[in-house]
Amino acid sequence: MGRNLDRLLRDMIAPPQGMAVDFASPPGAAALFAPASLTWRVMKNPVALMVGGIAAVILELAEPRVRTGVWEHTSFRRDPVTRMRRTGYAAWTTVYAPAATARAMIAGVVRAHGRVEGRTPAGLAYRANDEELLNWVQATAGYGFFEAYRRFVRPMSDAEMDGVYGEGADAAALYGALGVPRSLRETEAYFEMMRPKLEASEIIDEFLTIVRAAPILPLKGVQRLMVRAAVEITPRWARDILGLGRDYGFRAGHETITRTLGALADRIVIESAPPAQSCKRLGLPVDYLYR
C-alpha cells in the first residue's frame, strides 16, 4: 500500500506547466512561514490539501458573487485538472517558497484578480479583489485544509487550531484579505455571519461531478473518496443549505480508509516535493516535517 500511495502522492504534487518553483534555493532564504510553524506541518500533507481544497471550493461556490467569478472567469469547467493543480501549487508556494518568490506570485494573483469583475445572474456586482470576497476565499481555504488535517491526519487541539489560523493572517493580507478569522472561535463566528449570504446552486453539483470524473489521480476510487471526504468536512449547516445530503458523504468504512491514507501520507517523505525541498533550502533534514 505504501508503494501505491507514494505513486499517488507524486502524481498529486506535480507542478503545473509554467509554475515550477525552485524551493531548494537560494540557501537560507526564509519563507513567509517558519519551518517550526503548524502551517508547515499541515500543508505538507497531500491528502489534507486535496480534501481541504475541494471542501473550500464547495464553500466558496455557496457565495453567489464568488461563484459567478469563479465559474465565468476561470478555466475550471474546461480544464479542471490544471486549475486544481495551479491552486494547490499556489498554496505551497505561499507557505514554503522563499518569501520573495511567494510575494511575487501573490502580487501576480492580485493583478490578475484586478481584471475580474461583473454581475451575478441576480444582478449583484462583484470584483475579485473585493476585500469581503477575498476574506471568504481565504477563510474557507484555511478551514478546508486545517479541518481535513485534524479530521483525517492527526487530531489537533483547539489551541493548535487557534495557532494555525493565526499563522495565516499575514499571508492572507498579502492577497488583500485583511479580515480573515485568526482563531477557531473567530472562524465559527465568521461562518455564522456569512451563513445568510450563502445559497444552493446547481453549479455546486456540477463542480462535484467534474471533480469526481476529471483525470486528477490514477486511482479513481481514491479520487471519489477524496470528494466524499470533502463533503463530509463541510459544516452540516452548509450542507443543509446546499442540499448535499447523505448520498454525497461517507459510506461505511470510508472514514477509516481516509484516515489511513492521511496518516500514511504524513509519514512518506517525497524528496522532490516542495516541503522537503524547502527544508533542504533552510539546512534542515528532508524528513524534518515527517518526524
MOQUIUR-V901099 format. One record per pair of residues at least 12 apart in sequence whose ideal C-beta (glycine too) atoms are under 8 Angstrom apart, sorted by sequence separation. I is the first residue (numbers start at 1). J is the second residue. If there is no record, write none. Layout:
i = (I & I)
j = (J & J)
This chain:
i = (93 & 94 & 116 & 168 & 211 & 212 & 57 & 116 & 169 & 231 & 276 & 114 & 275 & 90 & 113 & 114 & 146 & 212 & 271 & 113 & 165 & 166 & 211 & 165 & 166 & 231 & 232 & 269 & 146 & 165 & 231 & 232 & 269 & 90 & 110 & 146 & 165 & 208 & 162 & 228 & 162 & 165 & 228 & 229 & 269 & 142 & 161 & 162 & 165 & 228 & 232 & 268 & 142 & 161 & 162 & 208 & 228 & 232 & 267 & 266 & 229 & 142 & 158 & 228 & 225 & 229 & 138 & 142 & 53 & 225 & 226 & 13 & 225 & 12 & 53 & 138 & 53 & 225 & 9 & 12 & 135 & 138 & 12 & 50 & 53 & 134 & 139 & 142 & 204 & 49 & 138 & 142 & 222 & 137 & 198 & 204 & 208 & 134 & 139 & 200 & 201 & 49 & 134 & 135 & 138 & 139 & 195 & 199 & 200 & 73 & 134 & 135 & 195 & 198 & 200 & 135 & 143 & 191 & 198 & 73 & 131 & 135 & 142 & 72 & 131 & 195 & 69 & 129 & 131 & 132 & 191 & 43 & 131 & 139 & 143 & 43 & 69 & 68 & 91 & 68 & 139 & 43 & 68 & 139 & 43 & 67 & 68 & 91 & 40 & 65 & 73 & 135 & 39 & 40 & 64 & 69 & 64 & 68 & 136 & 65 & 69 & 64 & 65 & 66 & 65 & 32 & 33 & 32 & 33 & 113 & 31 & 69 & 17 & 31 & 65 & 106 & 110 & 16 & 31 & 109 & 110 & 19 & 31 & 32 & 66 & 107 & 21 & 30 & 31 & 65 & 106 & 16 & 29 & 30 & 102 & 106 & 15 & 16 & 19 & 29 & 32 & 63 & 66 & 14 & 19 & 29 & 31 & 32 & 66 & 103 & 21 & 26 & 16 & 23 & 63 & 15 & 19 & 23 & 12 & 21 & 60 & 95 & 59 & 60 & 94 & 152 & 21 & 60 & 56 & 59 & 148 & 151 & 148 & 151 & 21 & 56 & 59 & 55 & 56 & 59 & 148 & 144 & 147 & 56 & 53 & 55 & 56 & 52 & 55 & 56 & 144 & 54 & 52 & 53 & 52 & 53 & 55 & 51 & 52 & 55 & 52 & 52 & 49 & 52 & 48 & 51 & 52 & 49 & 48 & 47 & 48 & 51 & 43 & 42 & 152 & 42 & 45 & 48 & 47 & 48 & 47 & 152 & 153 & 42 & 152 & 45 & 151 & 152 & 153 & 154 & 152 & 153 & 42 & 153 & 154 & 149 & 153 & 148 & 38 & 38 & 42 & 38 & 39 & 38 & 37 & 84 & 39 & 38 & 39 & 77 & 37 & 80 & 84 & 63 & 76 & 80 & 71 & 84 & 64 & 77 & 81 & 33 & 63 & 67 & 76 & 80 & 81 & 63 & 64 & 81 & 62 & 67 & 80 & 62 & 64 & 32 & 33 & 62 & 32 & 59 & 62 & 61 & 32 & 61 & 62 & 61 & 58 & 61 & 58 & 57 & 58 & 54 & 54 & 58 & 54 & 58 & 51 & 55 & 59 & 50 & 54 & 55 & 58 & 62 & 53 & 97 & 51 & 52 & 55 & 96 & 47 & 51 & 55 & 59 & 62 & 96 & 58 & 62 & 52 & 93 & 96 & 97 & 51 & 92 & 96 & 92 & 98 & 58 & 58 & 12 & 12 & 11 & 11 & 51 & 8 & 8 & 7 & 8 & 47 & 8 & 47 & 48 & 4 & 47 & 45 & 48 & 47 & 46 & 45 & 45 & 44 & 44 & 44 & 43 & 40 & 35 & 35 & 44 & 44 & 31 & 35 & 41 & 35 & 40 & 23 & 31 & 29 & 30 & 21 & 24 & 28 & 29 & 35 & 23 & 24 & 27 & 28 & 35 & 22 & 23 & 26 & 28 & 5 & 9 & 24 & 25 & 27 & 13 & 24 & 23 & 5 & 9 & 13 & 5 & 10 & 13 & 9 & 13 & 2 & 6 & 10 & 1 & 5 & 6 & 9 & 2)
j = (105 & 106 & 128 & 180 & 223 & 224 & 70 & 129 & 182 & 244 & 289 & 128 & 289 & 105 & 128 & 129 & 161 & 227 & 286 & 129 & 181 & 182 & 227 & 182 & 183 & 248 & 249 & 286 & 164 & 183 & 249 & 250 & 287 & 109 & 129 & 165 & 184 & 227 & 182 & 248 & 183 & 186 & 249 & 250 & 290 & 164 & 183 & 184 & 187 & 250 & 254 & 290 & 165 & 184 & 185 & 231 & 251 & 255 & 290 & 290 & 254 & 168 & 184 & 254 & 254 & 258 & 168 & 172 & 84 & 257 & 258 & 46 & 258 & 46 & 87 & 172 & 88 & 261 & 46 & 49 & 172 & 175 & 50 & 88 & 91 & 172 & 177 & 180 & 242 & 88 & 177 & 181 & 261 & 177 & 238 & 244 & 248 & 175 & 180 & 241 & 242 & 91 & 176 & 177 & 180 & 181 & 237 & 241 & 242 & 116 & 177 & 178 & 238 & 241 & 243 & 179 & 187 & 235 & 242 & 118 & 176 & 180 & 187 & 118 & 177 & 241 & 116 & 176 & 178 & 179 & 238 & 91 & 179 & 187 & 191 & 92 & 118 & 118 & 141 & 119 & 190 & 95 & 120 & 191 & 96 & 120 & 121 & 145 & 95 & 120 & 128 & 190 & 95 & 96 & 120 & 126 & 122 & 126 & 194 & 124 & 128 & 124 & 125 & 126 & 126 & 94 & 95 & 95 & 96 & 176 & 95 & 133 & 82 & 96 & 130 & 171 & 175 & 82 & 97 & 175 & 176 & 86 & 98 & 99 & 133 & 174 & 89 & 98 & 99 & 133 & 174 & 85 & 98 & 99 & 171 & 175 & 85 & 86 & 89 & 99 & 102 & 133 & 136 & 85 & 90 & 100 & 102 & 103 & 137 & 174 & 93 & 98 & 89 & 96 & 136 & 89 & 93 & 97 & 88 & 97 & 136 & 171 & 136 & 137 & 171 & 229 & 101 & 140 & 137 & 140 & 229 & 232 & 230 & 233 & 105 & 140 & 143 & 140 & 141 & 144 & 233 & 230 & 233 & 143 & 141 & 143 & 144 & 141 & 144 & 145 & 233 & 144 & 143 & 144 & 144 & 145 & 147 & 144 & 145 & 148 & 146 & 147 & 145 & 148 & 145 & 148 & 149 & 148 & 148 & 148 & 149 & 152 & 145 & 145 & 255 & 146 & 149 & 152 & 152 & 153 & 153 & 258 & 259 & 149 & 259 & 153 & 259 & 261 & 262 & 263 & 262 & 263 & 153 & 265 & 266 & 262 & 266 & 262 & 156 & 160 & 164 & 163 & 164 & 164 & 164 & 211 & 167 & 167 & 168 & 206 & 167 & 210 & 214 & 194 & 207 & 211 & 203 & 216 & 197 & 210 & 214 & 167 & 197 & 201 & 210 & 214 & 215 & 198 & 199 & 216 & 198 & 203 & 216 & 199 & 201 & 170 & 171 & 200 & 171 & 198 & 201 & 201 & 174 & 203 & 204 & 204 & 204 & 207 & 207 & 207 & 208 & 211 & 226 & 230 & 227 & 231 & 226 & 230 & 234 & 226 & 230 & 231 & 234 & 238 & 230 & 274 & 229 & 230 & 233 & 274 & 226 & 230 & 234 & 238 & 241 & 275 & 238 & 242 & 233 & 274 & 277 & 278 & 233 & 274 & 278 & 275 & 281 & 242 & 244 & 216 & 217 & 217 & 218 & 258 & 217 & 218 & 218 & 219 & 258 & 222 & 261 & 262 & 219 & 262 & 262 & 265 & 265 & 265 & 265 & 266 & 266 & 273 & 275 & 275 & 275 & 278 & 279 & 289 & 290 & 278 & 282 & 289 & 284 & 289 & 274 & 282 & 281 & 282 & 274 & 277 & 281 & 282 & 288 & 277 & 278 & 281 & 282 & 289 & 277 & 278 & 281 & 283 & 261 & 265 & 280 & 281 & 283 & 270 & 281 & 281 & 264 & 268 & 272 & 265 & 270 & 273 & 270 & 274 & 264 & 268 & 272 & 264 & 268 & 270 & 273 & 268)
